[in-house]
Amino acid sequence: PVQARPPGGSEDTEAAVARLIVEALLGAAASCRLDDVSYALHMEVLAALTVCLSAQLFSELSASVPLPTVTAALGAPPPLAEALVARLLKLYIDQPPRPANPEGRLLGSIGSMLWLPLQVIASFFRAQEPPVELADRSLQVLLLLTQHLPPALFPDPMLSNHFLAALRCVGDADSACGSGAEAEEGRARQGAGFSVRRLHDALCARLPEEATLVLLYLLLHGNRELLDHALSRSDPDALLLPLLRTLAGMLSPACRLRTSRVYMLLIILLMLSQDGGFVSTAHAVMLPTVPWFKERLLHDISVGSLLVVVLVRTTQYNLSRLQDLYVQTNCLAALANMAPCFKRIHPYAARSLVTLYDVLARRFQKLEARRAHASPVELADSEELSDEALGSAADFLRMALEVLNVALAAQAGLQQNEHLVYAILERQRVFAPLRGHELFWDLIENVFRVIDHFGAGLSGQGPASTKESPLQLDKDSDRRTPPLPTTARSSSGSDGVWSVDLVLAHIGEASRSWKADSLEHVPDPRFTYEQESAPEEFFTPYIWSLVRDRSGLVWDPLRVVLLAEELDDEPADALPALLQGVDVVEDVDEHATAPGPPA
């Protein structure tokens, strides 16, 4: 006799079937041997796992809709999660090549002869995109599995994602996470051939890819062994240069800006800037040239100075185009973390720091003047004239001043940062308008103590006798002496003209009598990255957008709910050249409203 199905029985059956299917796929991906014959099988297994997880695409992240395949995958037991994470990372590191002519192996020589013309014809009718490799699909599945558990599917806050926990514990075979029997089991599942060094090298080799950027973030934020390895290496350029090149390239007119990618880049740079040893090593690695930097030619610049230049450029671009508080805060926080370790900073980097202060100071002064002349009605109705807007402008300006103050008081000494002193002397007038301001007077007073000490002797009357820079002594031209030694003249100071070399020599001589305690003490403004309270609201849609665009799989865009239209992907045209000349300062749009940080 037919018995009535109890309430909820169909859902329980669907969940049980989904669990069986997903566990079979997870087990096959973790344990199936890889060779030329099974390569296609691995590709299909990972594609099937991606499809099972893609149920997330068709509902809001906060919707309490049952997704049995997603729940079964993200709720896999720890042993299976550890084995699969190790396997996917190994595939990502090894980059196994696609087998040669798999069609010929399946169809024979006759089938291969028939297949080749079809492939040639089809190539004319499809987009010329690189084929999806096994390493690419492995990384995509790894990112999907290590996402933070959606609260709608896993309401218990005590539950954790075992895949994410396994990723945080991967390491060299002799240093697995934890100790005792559990650690031994983890080492056995992880395998004896895993190497943090090879993982770091694989990340550096593929860093322009966004998926690799997300994996790097997850490892730096959660895997202590990978973080320590990255910070202790003697070649920080291997990690930093791809990041800086990507960030600088995203601000070029030919690139469409994707703010989610900018967020990831800046978060990673902020985490790396928290380690003083890493920053010091970056300042010790010299680059003969930077061919991909298009603003100007850079020669003999350290990686640390290049990092300063790119962060300042990003900050100025944000002021003129994005007005994003999150971007602004992360750029200035990274600069503040680096300031105590500035050493032999490049002239262009030094000038960019002073220009950044000038831009922020002018922005603050304009906003303060507009508020002073605005009516009560305008103050009440205008968001850009609000107390919050003025407070943010003041905070950012003070952060820029703190960067200069900490750099001037750094242990390296002004004798090793003579170009920073030169840049301040050259543009000392930009500090005068806010010298008596109640919010900034203490920090600006320190700057003027440096100006007074190192500016003395550069002109007959000293720096206090003129509002202009004491370097503007060329009677035949109204331009300042070019600040780069490559254009310095060999004249002496007796005829009233100071060359760059003579000024730098004067700074070096004056630095011998300089005492660091001449400045009022400013605490080092240390900033650390803290993950948002609901990281899945940003990372889950972001990861799915990457998978959708690069997996080779197709979903009906009319049914996709999770991914909103990316309205921030605007062309980054008309990027102002903010650092071209000594006196070139971009006029910032004061009528733009700065959005809050991402969720």
N, C-alpha and C positions, 0 to 999 in steps of 0.2 A: 504494500500500500504506500501511496505517496504521502509523505509527511510534510507538514507546513515548515517552511524555513524560518528560523527564529529571527527576530529583528536584528538588523545589522549583519546578518549572515552573508549577504552578497559583498559587503565591504570587507568583511573578514576574509572571504575567499579571494577577492581581488588583491588584498594585501599579501596573502600567502603566496599567490601565484607570482606577484611582482617580486616578492622576496626571493623565491626560487630562481627566477630568471636573472635577477640582478646579482645574486650571490654566485651563480654559475659564470656570469660574465666577469665579475671581479676575480674569481678564482682562476679563470682561464688567462686573464691579463696578467695575473701575478705569477703564475707557475708554468705556463706553456713555453716550451723551448722555442727560441728564435733561430730560424735559419732561412735560406732562400725560399723554401717551400711554404713555411708558416708565416712569412712576412705579411702576405695578404690577409691571412687569418687574424693576425694581430691588429691590422688596420681595421678590419670589420668589427672585431670585438670592441675596440675603443670607440669606433663610430656608433655601435649599438649602445654603449654606455652613455655617450653624449646624448643620444636620442632619448634614452630613459630619463636622464637628468633634465632634458629640455622641457619637461612639463612645467618647469618654473616659468618659462617664457609666457605662458598663456594665462597667468593670474598675477595679481598684485602680490608683492612680497609679504604684505601684512594680512592678506586674505586667508581665512581659515578654511581653505579648500583642500580636501584630501588629495595628496599626491603620492600614491603608494610606491611608485618606482623611485622617487626622490628620497622618500623617508627610508626605504630599504637600503639605498646606496649610502646615504650620509650616516645611517645608523649601523654600519658594518662593525663587527667586533674588532678589538684591537689587534689580534694576531694577523688577521687578513689585511687590515689597514696598514700595518707596518710593512708587511711583505710587498703590498702593491705600491706604496710610496717609494720604497727602495728600488723596485723594478722600474717604475716610471722615471725616476731620477737617473737610473743607470742608462735607460734608453735615451734620455735627453743628453747625457754626457757623452755617450758613445757615438751618437748620430749615425746609427746603422744605415748604410746606403740601400737604396731601392735595388732589388735584384735585377740583373740585366735580362731584358727580354722575357718577362714572366709569361707573356702571351705565347711565345714560341714554345715554352715548356709545357703549356697546357694544350695547345692546339697542334703542335707538331710543325714541321717545316712548311707544310701546305697551308695550315692555318696562319702561320706567320706571314706568308706571302700575301694572303688575303687581308690580313689585319693592317699591314703597313700602308696601303693606299687609303684605307678608311681613316687612319690616323692623320695622314697628310691632309685629306679633304676636310676633316673635322677641325683641324687647326686653323683653317681660314674662317670659321664661323663661331669661334669662342674666344673669350678674352684671354690674352696672353698672360696668364697668372702662373706663378711657379707652382708646381704640384705640391700637394700636402704630403710631407714625409712622416715617417713613423715617429721621429723625435718631436715634430710639431704637434701631432695628435696626442702624444704622451703628455706633453706639457699642458695642453688644453684640458685634458681629463684631470690631470693633477691639480690644476687651479680650481676646477669645478668641484672636486672632491674636498679640497682644503678650505672651502669657503666657510664662513661663520654660520652656525646653524640658524636657520630662519626661526624666530620665536613662534610663528604661526604653526609650524610643523613640529617643533620641539619646545613645548611651553615650559618644561622643567628647566629652570635656570642653572641647575646643577649639572646638566648634561653637557658634554663637550664633544667636539668633533675629533674622533680618533685619528683621522687622516691628518688633520692639522697638528695634533699632538705628535704624531710620528714624524712629520716634517721638521718640527722643532727639535727633535732628538737625533736626527741623522748626524753622523759624524764618522771620523776615521774608525776603523775596525777595533782599535784598542781603546776607544774613548766613547762608548755609547752612553746615552743619557741614563743617569741613575746608577745603581749599584746592586749587587746581589744577583739572585736567580733571575729576576725580571730583566735586568740589564743583559745577562748572558743570553736569555731567550731573544731579546731585541737584537743583539749582535748576530745571532744565528739567522734570524729572519732577514736582517739587513744585508748580510753577505760579507765575506771577508775582503772583497775587492773594492769597496767603496773608499773614495778619497775626497776629502774636503778641498784639497788643492786642485784636483781635476774639476770639481764642481765649480770652484771659483773661476778657473780658466774658461770653462764652458760658458759661464755667465758673461764674462768679459767679452768673449768672442761673438756673442749674439745680442749684446745689450741694446742695439738700436730697436730691437723688436719689443713691442709693448708687453707681450706675454712674459718675456724674460724680465722685463722691468718689474712686473708684479711679483714674480717668483723671487727676485732679488730683495724686494721689500719684505716679503714674508720671512725670508731667511735672516735678513739683518735685524728684523724686529723680534723674531722669536727663537732663532737658533744661535745660541751663544758661541758655539764652536766656530761657525762660519763667520760670525761677526769678529771674533778675536783674530781669526786668520786674515780676514780682509784688512783689519786695522794694523796688523803687525807686519805686513809685507813691505818690502823696500821699493816696490814699484806701484805707488798709488795711482800713477798715470794710467795703468792698465784698466782701472775701474773708473777713474774720474773722466778721462778724455772722452770716452763714448757718451757719458752722461752730459758733459758740457757741450759737446758737439751737437747732440740731439736738442738740448735746450736752446742753444743759440740758433740752430737751424729752424726751430719752430717759430722764431720771431722774425723770420725773413719774409719778404713780400711774396715769395713763391710758395709758401707753406700755409696750409689751413690749420689754424690754431685749434687745438683740442685741450680744453682746460683740465680735463681729468688726467691727461698725460702730464701736463705741467705740474699738477698736484703731486703725482707720483715722483717725478724727478726731484722736486724741491724737498719732499719728505725724506727721500734717500740722502740727498745732500745735507739736510739738517742732521740726520742721524750720524752721518760720517763726521760732520763738523764738531760733534760733541767730544771727540777724542783729540786731545792736544797733540799727542804723539803723531797721529795720522796727519794732522794739519802741518806740523813741523816738517815731516818727511815730504809732504807735498811742496813745501816752499824750498826744499833742497833739490828737487828734481827739476832740471832745466830743459827747456825746449828751444831748439835753435830757431824754429819758426812755427807758426800755426796757420797752415794754408787754408783751412776751412773757415777761419774767422774773417768776415768780409768788411767789418767796419773800418779797419785799417790794418796795415802790415805790423805784425808783432814779431820781434826778434829777441832772442835770448831772454825769454820770460819763463818764470817758474810756473809749475802747475798750480801752486797756491795763488800766485798773482792772477793767473788766468781764471781761476775760480772766482776771485774777487771781481774781475772785469765782467764775467758773464752774469753773476748775481746782481751787480749794479745795473747792468743793461736790462735784465729782466724786471727789476724794480721800476726803472724809468718807463719801460714799455707798459707795465701794469698801471702806472699813474696816468699815462696818456691815453690808454685804450681800454683796459679791463676794469680798473677800479675795484679790484677784488681784494678784500681785506685778508683773506687766507694766503694769497700769493705774496702780498706785501709783508705780512708778519713772518712768513717762513724765510723769505729772502733776507730780511734784516736780522732775524734770529740767527741764521747761519753765519752772516758777517760778524755779528757780535761774538759768537762762539770762536770764530777764527782770530779775532783781533789780538788777543794776548800772544799769538804765535806768529804775527806778521814779522817777516825777516827778509831784508833786502827786497822789499816790495818794488815791483816794476814801476817806472815813471807813469805809465799809462794807467795802471791800477791805482796809484796814489792820486792822480788827478781825478779819476772817476769817483773816488770816495769824497773828495771835496765838492765835485759837481753834484753828487747825490745830495749832500747837505744843502747846497745852494737851491736845488730844485724843491726839496722839502720845506726849506725855510720860506721861499717865495710863496709856496702853496699855502703855508700856514698864515703868513702875513696877509695874503689876499683874502683868505677866508675870515680872518679876524677883522679886517677892514670892512668887508661886506656886512658882517654882523653888526659892526658899530654904526653903520649908516642905514641899516634895515629898520623898518617900522615893526611894531609889535605884531601886526597881522602877518607880515612877511616871515618873521621869526617863527610864528606859530604854524604857518602853512608850508614852509619850505624845509624839506628834509635835509638838503645839503647845508643849510644854515643852522642845523640843530646843535645842541650841546654835544651829542654823541659824535657828530662829524668833526667838530672842533677838537674834541678830546682825542679822537683817533689821529687827526693830523698832528696834534702835539705829541702824542705817544710815539709816532713814527719818527718825528723830528728828533725827539730826545734819544731814541735808539740810535739814529745816525750819529748824533753827537757822542754817545757813549762808545760807539765803535772807534771814533777818532781819539777819544780820551784814553781808552784802554790801550790802543795801539801806541800812543805817545808815552804811556807809562809802562809799556811792556818790558819784560826782563831782557829782551834782545837789545834794548837801548836804541836811542835815536841815532847813534853812530852807524847802526846797521839799517836804518830806515831814513836815510838822508833825503830820498826822493819824496817821502811823505812830508817832511819838513819843508822842502822846496815848494811843493804844491800848496801848502798852507801859507807860506810867505808870499807866494805869487798871487794868491787870491784872498789875502787877508781882509779885504774890504767887505767880503760877503758875510763875515762874522759880526761886523759892527752893528747892524740894525737891531739885533736881538741881544746885544751884550747886557743890557740892563733888564731884560724881561724876567719876570719872577719865576717862570718855569724853566729857564735855560741858563740863567746868569752864571751858575756855579760851573757848568760844563764849558761854557764859552770863555769864562775867565781863565780856565786852564789853557785853552788854546792861545789866548793872548799872552800868557806867560811864556809860552814857547816862542811866539812871535817876537816878544820883547828881547828875549835872550839871543835868539839866532838872527834876528834882524838888525841888532846893534852892529854898526860898523859897515853895513851895506851901502849907506849913504852918509853924507856929511852930517846931516841933522838927525839921523836915526829914523826908525820906522814910525815913531809917534808924531813926526812933523808933517806927515802927508797922509791923505786918505788913500792915495794910490800905492801900489806895490813899490818897494824900493828897487825892484828889478827893472822898472820902467825908466831907464836912465839914458836910453839911446836918443840923442838930440835930433838925429836925422830921420826918425820914424816914430809914429805914434803907436807902434805895436810893441808888445813885450818881447823880451828875448825868448826865442822858442825854448820850451821846457825840455826838449830832448837833446841829450848830448851829441847826437849825430849832426846837429846843426849849430853847435856851439862855435863861437869865434874865439880867436886867440888873443884878443885885446886885453890890456891890463886895466886894473881899476882906476888908474891915475887919470885917464881921460874922461871919466864919468860913465863909462859903459862897462857893465858887468856881464861877462860871458857865463854860460851855464857851468863850465868846468870850474871857473873861479868861485861861483856861488857855492857849488858843491864842496869845493875845497874849504871855503869859509865855514860851511855847516859842519864839516868833519872836524875842523879845528875848534869850533865853538862847542861841539859835543863833548870834548874832553873836560870842560869845566861845568858841564850840565849835571845837575843832580836831580834824580828822579823824584826825590821827596819835595821838590819845588812845586809839584802839582798837588792840589787837594785830592785826597784819596777818593777814587771812584770804584765801588765794588764791581768785580767782573760780572757782567750780565750773562749768566749761563742759562741757556735754553735747552730743554729736552723735549723730544717728541712724545706725545701721549696720544694713543689711539682713541678715536671717538667712542662714546658709550654704545652706539649701535653701528658698528662698522659694516654690517651686512647691507645697510641702506646705500652705501656707496660702492662697496666692492662687488657685491653680487651682480648688479646691473652692468657694472664696468667690465667684469670678466665675461659676462654673456655677450656683451657687444663685441669683444675681441673674438670670441668663439664664432659668433654669427658671421663675422666678416672674413675669417681666415680658416675655417674648418673644412671648407669644401662642401658642407651640408647646407640645405636650403629649407627654410621655414616660411610659412605663409606670412608675409609682413602685416597683412590685415588682421591677423589673429594674435599677433605678438602684443602683449600688454605690458610686460615688465620693462621694456626699453622705451623710454620716452624719446621724443624727437630731440636731437642734440642741437639745440639752438645756439650753443656757444661755439660751434664750429664755423666761425666767421673767418674770412680771409685776413691774414695779418699784413694788409697792405699799408703803405705809407708809414713805415716805421721811421720815426724821427731819428736823425743822427745826433744823439744827445752828447756824444763825447768827442766830436770832431775838433772843436777849437776850445781855446782857453775860456772864452767868454760866452760860448754857446750854451744856453740853458733853455730847455723846452718849456714853452708856455703851457701849463697843464690846464685842462678843462675843469673848472671849478663847479660846473653845473651837473656833474655826473654823480650818481649815487652809488656808493660802494656796497655791493651785496655781502651778506654774511658768509662765513666759511661753509664748506659743503657738509651735508649731513653725515 
